[in-house]
Amino acid sequence: MARGVQLQAVSDDGSLNFDVYIFNVQPGVSFDYATANAKALKGFRFGGPAKLYTDGPYYEQAKEWATGKFPVPKAAGIITIEKIWTLDPGPKAGKIFEE
């Protein structure tokens, strides 16, 4: 069994873009990912359960996206974002994000 997967993603509108190695996900384990822009002093942490797919539509989409750019992926990692925290400095730091 693989120790993990290299995960690269871009959202439909291009706002969430990351490249991270995810270790093998076991049932009940959730995933947290943080990103920040130091110049703008703006950041977010995303959290939720993760699942790896080695076949089906998610995997096929990941394989198509990688074609010509990267080796064939071993799996597609899908994170269901349940919470978003703000990492901005100040009184809202670490609080649940509200629009």
C-alpha positions in Angstrom: 0.0 0.0 0.0 1.3 3.5 -0.9 2.4 5.7 2.0 0.5 8.6 0.4 -0.2 10.6 -2.7 1.0 13.9 -4.2 -2.1 16.1 -4.5 -2.4 19.0 -6.8 -5.7 20.9 -7.2 -7.3 24.0 -8.7 -10.9 25.0 -7.9 -13.4 25.7 -10.7 -12.9 29.4 -10.3 -9.1 29.1 -9.9 -9.1 30.5 -6.3 -7.9 27.4 -4.4 -4.6 26.0 -5.8 -2.3 23.7 -3.9 0.3 21.0 -4.2 0.7 18.9 -1.2 1.7 15.3 -0.2 -1.0 13.5 1.7 -0.1 10.5 3.7 -2.4 7.4 3.5 -5.8 8.4 4.8 -7.5 6.0 7.2 -11.2 6.1 8.1 -12.1 8.9 10.5 -9.0 11.0 9.7 -9.6 14.5 8.6 -7.3 16.8 6.6 -6.3 20.4 7.3 -4.6 22.6 4.8 -3.6 26.2 5.4 -2.6 28.8 2.8 -1.6 32.5 3.3 -0.4 35.6 1.5 2.2 37.2 3.7 2.2 40.5 1.9 -1.6 40.9 2.2 -1.6 39.4 5.7 -4.5 37.1 4.6 -4.8 33.4 5.2 -7.2 30.5 5.6 -7.1 27.0 7.0 -9.5 24.5 5.4 -10.5 21.3 7.2 -12.6 18.2 6.5 -12.5 14.5 5.8 -10.4 13.3 2.9 -10.9 10.3 0.7 -8.7 8.7 -2.0 -10.1 7.4 -5.3 -8.2 5.0 -7.5 -11.0 4.7 -10.1 -14.2 6.5 -11.1 -14.9 10.0 -12.2 -12.7 11.8 -9.6 -9.7 9.6 -10.6 -10.4 10.0 -14.4 -10.6 13.8 -14.0 -7.3 13.9 -12.2 -5.7 11.6 -14.8 -7.0 13.9 -17.6 -5.7 17.0 -15.8 -2.2 15.5 -15.4 -1.9 14.3 -19.0 1.2 15.9 -20.7 2.2 17.7 -17.5 2.7 15.1 -14.8 3.0 11.3 -14.5 -0.2 9.4 -14.3 -1.6 9.9 -10.7 -1.9 6.9 -8.4 -5.1 8.3 -6.9 -7.3 11.4 -6.7 -7.6 12.9 -3.2 -10.9 14.7 -2.5 -11.3 16.8 0.6 -14.8 17.7 1.7 -14.3 21.1 3.2 -16.4 21.4 6.4 -14.8 24.3 8.1 -12.7 27.3 7.1 -10.8 29.3 9.7 -9.2 32.7 9.1 -5.5 33.1 9.7 -5.5 36.9 9.5 -3.8 38.7 12.3 -6.0 40.4 14.9 -9.1 39.5 16.9 -10.5 37.2 14.2 -7.3 35.0 14.0 -8.2 31.3 14.3 -12.0 32.0 14.2 -14.4 30.3 11.8 -14.6 32.2 8.6 -17.8 34.1 7.9 -18.4 36.1 4.7 
